[in-house]
Amino acid sequence: MCHIGAQIEVENKPVTEACLECLCEAMSGCNATKICVNGACGIFRITWTFWQDGGSLIGPGDGDAFTNCVNDPHCAADTIQNYMYKNGEDCNGDGKINCKDYGSIHKLGNLKCRDELPATFGTLFFKCLARKEQEEAEAQKKNST
């Protein structure tokens, strides 16, 4: 579990687990190797600015708080939750704030989330979302019989 510097737990979590999984899949293929690519680190490829705006959470381990957090899947996910709670908006104009918007915000930043997503990210992200929606529909159908 991750905590803000004053040891406050993350409470507001607008991003679903399925959405986090799709963000991870589209950003890094969920490669858990502790790696940074052009300053974006961890399975969600979080930048220092994103981490800071997401509450500067402190992950497990000694050393650099940013690196420790973004390379820890739980702390990184909590950073995304904080960021989206703070910066979530309807990027695609459909009247809802949901995972599609969070994908745009995560990839493009909250100030450019209305721009077109890069093709590779968009393809992976929306394919994952469709698969998650299908799995959820099948699970609901199974539970109702």
Secondary structure, 3 states (H helix, E strand, C coil): CCECCCCCECCCCCCCHHHHHHHHHHHHCCCCCCCEECCEECCCCECHHHHHHCCCCECCCCCCHHHHHHCCHHHHHHHHHHHHHHHCCCCCCCCCCCHHHHHHHHHHCCCCCCCCCCHHHHHHHHHHHHHHHHHHHHHHHHHCC
